[in-house]
């Protein structure tokens, strides 16, 4: 069972002030390629897995922004860590 939930909002500083959506789409593609369970929400994406794996995914997202020409990328991150296990479904089941 996963030990962490990590929500991330990436805010790339685009080269010429253009729309960030293609950059965010690339970041979400990196999450998808990682194989971790995730859910895209309007303002952030939540991932479920081992904390070290999820932090590596965020690192890859940031590196991809620079590779796409961004000067920098800011990430707002929320982490829930529970060594005995946690899941998105368990955390939100009472609301469904």
C-alpha positions in Angstrom: 0.0 0.0 0.0 1.1 3.6 -0.7 2.6 5.6 2.1 2.0 9.0 0.7 -0.4 11.3 -1.2 1.3 14.3 -2.9 -0.6 17.1 -4.6 1.3 19.3 -6.9 0.6 22.5 -8.8 3.4 23.4 -11.2 3.8 27.0 -12.3 6.3 27.3 -15.1 7.9 30.7 -16.0 7.4 30.4 -19.7 10.1 31.9 -22.0 7.9 34.6 -23.6 5.0 34.8 -21.2 2.9 32.4 -23.3 0.1 30.2 -22.1 1.2 27.6 -19.5 -1.3 24.9 -20.6 1.1 23.0 -23.0 3.7 23.0 -20.2 1.2 21.7 -17.6 0.1 19.1 -20.1 3.7 17.9 -20.4 4.0 17.8 -16.6 0.9 15.6 -16.4 2.3 13.4 -19.1 5.3 12.8 -16.9 3.1 11.8 -14.1 1.2 9.4 -16.3 4.4 7.9 -17.7 5.6 7.3 -14.1 2.9 4.7 -13.6 1.8 6.1 -10.2 -1.9 6.4 -9.5 -3.0 10.0 -9.9 -6.0 12.3 -10.3 -6.1 15.6 -12.2 -8.1 18.3 -10.5 -8.8 21.9 -11.6 -5.9 23.5 -9.6 -3.6 20.6 -8.8 -2.9 16.9 -9.5 -2.7 14.4 -6.7 -0.5 11.3 -6.8 -0.5 8.2 -4.7 2.6 6.1 -4.0 5.9 5.9 -2.1 7.1 9.3 -1.1 10.5 9.0 -2.7 9.0 8.0 -6.0 6.5 10.9 -6.0 9.3 13.4 -5.2 11.3 12.0 -8.1 8.3 12.6 -10.4 8.1 16.2 -9.2 11.8 16.6 -10.0 11.3 15.2 -13.5 8.4 17.6 -14.0 10.6 20.5 -13.1 13.5 19.4 -15.3 11.0 19.0 -18.2 9.9 22.6 -17.8 13.5 23.8 -18.2 14.0 21.5 -21.2 11.0 23.1 -22.8 12.6 26.5 -22.5 11.3 27.8 -19.1 13.7 29.9 -17.1 12.3 28.2 -13.9 9.3 26.4 -12.5 7.7 26.8 -9.2 5.8 23.8 -7.6 3.4 24.1 -4.8 3.3 20.8 -3.0 1.2 19.2 -0.3 2.2 15.9 1.2 0.4 13.4 3.5 2.8 10.7 4.7 1.5 7.7 6.6 3.9 4.8 7.0 1.0 2.4 7.6 -0.7 3.3 4.4 -2.9 5.9 2.8 -5.0 6.2 -0.4 -7.0 8.9 -2.2 -10.1 6.7 -2.0 -9.8 6.1 1.8 -9.2 9.7 2.5 -12.3 10.9 0.5 -14.7 7.9 0.7 -17.1 9.7 3.1 -17.7 12.4 0.4 -18.6 10.0 -2.4 
